[in-house]
Amino acid sequence: MSYLIEQRRTLSFLRLPFAAKRRRVRPVLVMARRMTRWLLWLTPVALFVAWLMLSSTFALRDYELVGEPGRVDELWVRQTLASWSGQNLVGLDLEPVREQLERHPWVQTVQIRKSLPGTVSLRFLEHSPVALLEEQGQARYVSRDGVVIAEPVSSSFDGLRLIAPTRPPQRQLLRALELTALLEALDIDWLDTVESVTFLSGGDFELRVGGKDFPLIVEAATAGAKIEVLDRLLPTIEHRIGALDRVDLRFPRRVVVRPKADEEAVSLDGGGLG
């Protein structure tokens, strides 16, 4: 025991004069230094973004129409965009602008693109009229998608006429347009053009075709097949009956015809009419 004490005393000169102390790092100071560096980096970016969002340099001042001019009047476009005139274009939400421009009756869709510093580029896709809807004494164009567009600017329209007591829903208009396209695609000489489609109750239609004086009353689902059968029977029908007032193809396996000179309807075997 005494030996160990003596050894410690002897070797005491080898000890350091003082013990090395570890430096304590405070977490708060570390966090403060990191935040300072971030702030030094973010401050210029934030100032630049604020300048973009608030500067009058990027105020909406003008518009540019891309593509061929159509039925959308430029004065109407300018008046519509007046609600957003002077607003910062960088931060401007274009969706409300798009919705307002698509309220024009001829506009199907509109593409909007920002052109800094203060212009928006507009490309309008307009409806294409394929028919004229006549209902309650009024006439309006109808697009290929069955959308009622607007009143015609003139009475010179040589296309399909849709006739209805009240305005049909869009799905019925679309069904009538699809039926017309289907029938005109058939290889039938007297069915080269469908002049008019009248909407009847229950979803049925009365067709006026260019090659015959009598109307055809059909169901949309079976019209194509039954008209093809009628085309085969028609020479026999006209030879036996003469001039026809109308032909009704809505009945299964029958063709109901009404002669012009007689009020009594005649029912003939459809010969495979489904």
Stockholm file with secondary structure:
# STOCKHOLM 1.0

chainA/1-274         MSYLIEQRRTLSFLRLPFAAKRRRVRPVLVMARRMTRWLLWLTPVALFVAWLMLSSTFALRDYELVGEPGRVDELWVRQTLASWSGQNLVGLDLEPVREQLERHPWVQTVQIRKSLPGTVSLRFLEHSPVALLEEQGQARYVSRDGVVIAEPVSSSFDGLRLIAPTRPPQRQLLRALELTALLEALDIDWLDTVESVTFLSGGDFELRVGGKDFPLIVEAATAGAKIEVLDRLLPTIEHRIGALDRVDLRFPRRVVVRPKADEEAVSLDGGGLG
#=GR chainA/1-274 SS CHHHHHHHHHGGGGSCSSCCCCCCCCHHHHHHHHHHHHHHHHHHHHHHHHHHHHCGGGBCCEEEECSSCCSSCHHHHHHHHGGGTTSBSSSCCHHHHHHHHTTSTTEEEEEEEEETTTEEEEEEEECCEEEEEEETTEEEEEETTSCBCCCCSSSCCCSEEEEESSCCCHHHHHHHHHHHHHHHTSCCGGGSCEEEEEECGGGEEEEEETTCSSCEEEETTTHHHHHHHHHHHHHHHHHHHCSEEEEECCSTTEEEEEESSCSSCEEEECSSCC
#=GC SS_cons         CHHHHHHHHHGGGGSCSSCCCCCCCCHHHHHHHHHHHHHHHHHHHHHHHHHHHHCGGGBCCEEEECSSCCSSCHHHHHHHHGGGTTSBSSSCCHHHHHHHHTTSTTEEEEEEEEETTTEEEEEEEECCEEEEEEETTEEEEEETTSCBCCCCSSSCCCSEEEEESSCCCHHHHHHHHHHHHHHHTSCCGGGSCEEEEEECGGGEEEEEETTCSSCEEEETTTHHHHHHHHHHHHHHHHHHHCSEEEEECCSTTEEEEEESSCSSCEEEECSSCC
//
